[in-house]
Amino acid sequence: MPTNEELESISCQFYDIARFPKVIGAIDCTHIAIVSPGGETAELYRNRKGVFSYNVQTICDPNLKIRNIVCRWPGGSHDSTIFNNSNVKEIFERGQYGDYVLLGDSGYPAERYLLTPLRNPVTPGEILYNKTHIKTRNTVERSYGVWKRRFPCIGSKLRLKQNRIEAVVVATAVLHNICRTRNDPEPDLPVQIEIRNDESNVPNSIDNRNGQTVISNLIHHYFDRLAAD
């Protein structure tokens, strides 16, 4: 994750995308398809699309670098479960990043440090909040496209022994970051369509009241005024 010295710079770069303030990361999960691991726990790896996979959580910065990765959960795990058991949540809970926030989709519960879209935006400020949120959060989706095009092994299906899969996925993430730092050209290679959780089949997470309050205050004090300009 970013150092304290990087926070302001990263936040400014995110702000330049769509004028969403205080963002230091976009979070999401992506499925890395694998062959059936076999054994008694194999079905844990079958995701909602019926594909065996790992559900890999990443947090990316505005330059599409992967700043945090969790690759140990089977494909049947929900995104919010992975986040709730991650070290990065503990860091935010301790307040290490102050009032800086992550942006996540509706698969996550809203927290004071993890802002999610509104389910039913009505006012101009709420509509602008959602529009800006989605555009800014899109960086993590773009990072998956670049990462998987560069390393087709994780964009198709990994055919490795299970004890090697996590190391390979993390290694490709590190190499992806090196390529981003060096501004290496992006390869134009085919990659399978992203395997995602179908959130319409997943009960909505219960938002933290503090998260709802942060979002409401942000809309009232910032996005309402921005929409009125």
C-alpha positions as CSV (number, residue, x, y, z in Angstrom):
1,M,0.0,0.0,0.0
2,P,1.1,3.6,-0.5
3,T,3.5,5.2,2.1
4,N,2.2,8.2,4.0
5,E,4.5,10.4,1.8
6,E,2.6,9.1,-1.3
7,L,-0.9,9.6,-0.1
8,E,-1.4,13.2,-1.3
9,S,0.1,12.6,-4.7
10,I,-2.0,9.5,-5.3
11,S,-5.1,11.2,-4.1
12,C,-4.5,14.1,-6.5
13,Q,-4.0,11.7,-9.4
14,F,-7.3,10.0,-8.6
15,Y,-9.0,13.4,-8.3
16,D,-7.8,14.3,-11.8
17,I,-9.8,11.4,-13.2
18,A,-13.3,12.6,-12.2
19,R,-12.9,15.0,-9.2
20,F,-13.6,12.4,-6.5
21,P,-11.6,13.6,-3.4
22,K,-9.4,11.7,-0.9
23,V,-9.1,8.4,-2.9
24,I,-5.9,6.3,-2.5
25,G,-7.1,3.1,-4.1
26,A,-9.7,1.2,-6.1
27,I,-10.5,-2.2,-4.8
28,D,-12.1,-5.2,-6.5
29,C,-11.8,-9.0,-7.0
30,T,-11.0,-10.9,-10.1
31,H,-11.3,-14.6,-10.8
32,I,-8.3,-16.5,-11.9
33,A,-9.5,-19.7,-13.5
34,I,-7.9,-23.0,-12.6
35,V,-8.4,-26.7,-13.3
36,S,-10.3,-28.6,-10.6
37,P,-8.0,-29.0,-7.6
38,G,-9.8,-32.3,-6.8
39,G,-10.2,-33.7,-3.3
40,E,-12.9,-32.9,-0.7
41,T,-12.6,-29.1,-0.9
42,A,-12.8,-28.9,-4.7
43,E,-16.3,-27.5,-4.8
44,L,-15.2,-24.5,-2.7
45,Y,-13.3,-23.4,-5.8
46,R,-16.3,-23.4,-8.1
47,N,-17.5,-19.9,-8.5
48,R,-21.0,-18.6,-9.3
49,K,-20.3,-19.1,-13.0
50,G,-19.6,-22.8,-12.4
51,V,-15.8,-22.3,-13.1
52,F,-13.1,-23.4,-10.8
53,S,-11.1,-20.4,-9.7
54,Y,-9.3,-18.3,-7.1
55,N,-11.0,-15.1,-6.2
56,V,-8.1,-12.6,-6.0
57,Q,-8.5,-9.2,-4.4
58,T,-6.4,-6.3,-5.5
59,I,-6.2,-2.6,-4.8
60,C,-4.8,-0.5,-7.6
61,D,-3.5,3.1,-7.9
62,P,-4.3,5.7,-10.7
63,N,-1.4,4.3,-12.8
64,L,-2.9,0.8,-12.7
65,K,-0.2,-0.6,-10.4
66,I,-1.4,-3.3,-8.0
67,R,-0.7,-1.9,-4.5
68,N,-2.1,-4.8,-2.6
69,I,-3.1,-8.3,-3.5
70,V,-4.7,-11.2,-1.6
71,C,-4.5,-14.5,-3.4
72,R,-5.5,-17.4,-1.2
73,W,-9.3,-17.6,-1.4
74,P,-11.3,-20.1,-3.4
75,G,-13.6,-18.9,-6.1
76,G,-16.7,-19.6,-4.1
77,S,-15.7,-16.9,-1.6
78,H,-17.5,-13.5,-1.7
79,D,-15.6,-10.3,-2.2
80,S,-16.7,-8.8,1.1
81,T,-15.5,-12.0,2.9
82,I,-12.1,-11.6,1.5
83,F,-11.9,-7.9,2.4
84,N,-13.2,-8.5,6.0
85,N,-10.4,-11.0,6.6
86,S,-7.6,-9.0,5.0
87,N,-4.7,-7.2,6.6
88,V,-5.5,-4.0,4.7
89,K,-8.9,-3.7,6.4
90,E,-7.1,-3.9,9.8
91,I,-4.8,-1.1,8.6
92,F,-7.7,1.2,7.7
93,E,-9.6,0.2,10.9
94,R,-6.6,1.5,12.9
95,G,-6.9,4.8,11.1
96,Q,-3.4,4.7,9.6
97,Y,-4.6,6.5,6.4
98,G,-6.7,9.2,8.2
99,D,-9.6,10.3,6.1
100,Y,-8.3,8.8,2.8
101,V,-10.6,6.2,1.3
102,L,-10.9,3.2,-1.0
103,L,-13.6,2.9,-3.7
104,G,-15.3,-0.4,-4.1
105,D,-18.4,-1.7,-5.9
106,S,-21.7,-2.8,-4.3
107,G,-20.3,-6.2,-3.5
108,Y,-18.7,-4.5,-0.4
109,P,-20.4,-3.0,2.6
110,A,-19.9,0.8,2.9
111,E,-17.4,1.7,5.5
112,R,-16.0,5.1,6.6
113,Y,-12.9,4.2,4.6
114,L,-14.5,2.1,1.8
115,L,-17.1,4.0,-0.2
116,T,-19.5,2.2,-2.4
117,P,-22.1,3.3,-5.0
118,L,-25.6,4.3,-3.9
119,R,-28.2,1.7,-4.9
120,N,-31.0,4.2,-5.8
121,P,-29.5,7.7,-6.5
122,V,-32.2,10.4,-6.8
123,T,-30.9,13.9,-6.3
124,P,-28.4,15.5,-8.7
125,G,-25.7,15.2,-6.0
126,E,-26.3,11.5,-5.5
127,I,-26.3,10.9,-9.3
128,L,-23.1,12.8,-9.7
129,Y,-21.6,10.9,-6.7
130,N,-22.3,7.6,-8.4
131,K,-21.1,8.7,-11.8
132,T,-17.8,10.0,-10.4
133,H,-17.4,7.0,-8.2
134,I,-17.8,4.6,-11.1
135,K,-15.5,6.5,-13.4
136,T,-12.8,6.7,-10.7
137,R,-13.2,3.1,-9.6
138,N,-12.8,1.9,-13.2
139,T,-9.1,2.0,-12.8
140,V,-9.1,-1.4,-11.1
141,E,-11.1,-2.9,-13.9
142,R,-8.6,-1.5,-16.4
143,S,-5.7,-2.9,-14.4
144,Y,-7.2,-6.4,-14.7
145,G,-7.4,-6.0,-18.5
146,V,-3.7,-4.9,-18.8
147,W,-2.5,-7.5,-16.3
148,K,-4.2,-10.4,-18.0
149,R,-3.3,-9.3,-21.5
150,R,0.3,-9.2,-20.5
151,F,0.2,-12.5,-18.8
152,P,-2.3,-14.8,-20.7
153,C,-1.7,-17.6,-18.3
154,I,-3.9,-15.8,-15.7
155,G,-6.3,-14.6,-18.3
156,S,-7.2,-18.0,-19.5
157,K,-6.8,-21.0,-17.1
158,L,-3.8,-21.9,-14.9
159,R,-2.9,-25.6,-15.2
160,L,-0.6,-25.9,-12.3
161,K,-0.4,-27.8,-9.1
162,Q,-2.4,-25.9,-6.4
163,N,0.7,-25.2,-4.3
164,R,2.2,-23.1,-7.1
165,I,-0.8,-21.1,-8.2
166,E,-0.7,-18.4,-5.5
167,A,3.1,-17.7,-6.2
168,V,2.5,-17.5,-9.9
169,V,-0.4,-15.0,-9.6
170,V,1.5,-12.8,-7.2
171,A,4.7,-12.9,-9.3
172,T,2.8,-11.8,-12.4
173,A,1.3,-8.9,-10.3
174,V,4.9,-7.8,-9.4
175,L,6.0,-8.1,-13.0
176,H,3.0,-6.1,-14.1
177,N,4.0,-3.3,-11.7
178,I,7.5,-3.3,-13.0
179,C,6.2,-2.9,-16.6
180,R,3.9,0.0,-15.5
181,T,6.9,1.7,-13.8
182,R,9.0,1.3,-17.0
183,N,6.1,2.4,-19.2
184,D,6.4,-0.8,-21.3
185,P,3.9,-0.9,-24.2
186,E,0.8,-2.9,-23.5
187,P,0.5,-6.1,-25.5
188,D,-2.5,-6.5,-27.7
189,L,-3.4,-10.1,-26.9
190,P,-6.8,-11.8,-26.6
191,V,-7.9,-12.6,-23.1
192,Q,-11.0,-14.3,-21.9
193,I,-14.0,-12.3,-20.7
194,E,-13.7,-11.3,-17.0
195,I,-15.3,-13.9,-14.7
196,R,-17.1,-11.9,-12.1
197,N,-19.5,-12.5,-9.3
198,D,-23.1,-12.0,-10.3
199,E,-24.0,-9.5,-7.6
200,S,-27.7,-9.7,-8.6
201,N,-27.7,-13.2,-7.1
202,V,-25.9,-12.1,-3.9
203,P,-27.8,-10.5,-1.0
204,N,-26.8,-6.9,-0.5
205,S,-24.3,-6.4,2.2
206,I,-25.3,-4.5,5.3
207,D,-23.6,-1.2,5.2
208,N,-21.8,0.2,8.3
209,R,-23.7,3.2,9.7
210,N,-20.4,5.1,9.8
211,G,-19.9,4.4,6.1
212,Q,-23.4,5.6,5.3
213,T,-22.7,8.8,7.3
214,V,-19.5,9.5,5.4
215,I,-21.2,9.1,2.1
216,S,-24.1,11.3,3.0
217,N,-21.8,14.0,4.3
218,L,-19.6,13.8,1.2
219,I,-22.7,14.2,-1.0
220,H,-24.2,17.0,1.0
221,H,-21.0,19.0,1.5
222,Y,-19.3,18.3,-1.9
223,F,-21.2,16.6,-4.6
224,D,-24.4,18.7,-4.1
225,R,-22.4,21.8,-4.7
226,L,-20.5,20.3,-7.5
227,A,-23.7,19.3,-9.3
228,A,-25.1,22.8,-8.8
229,D,-22.1,24.5,-10.5
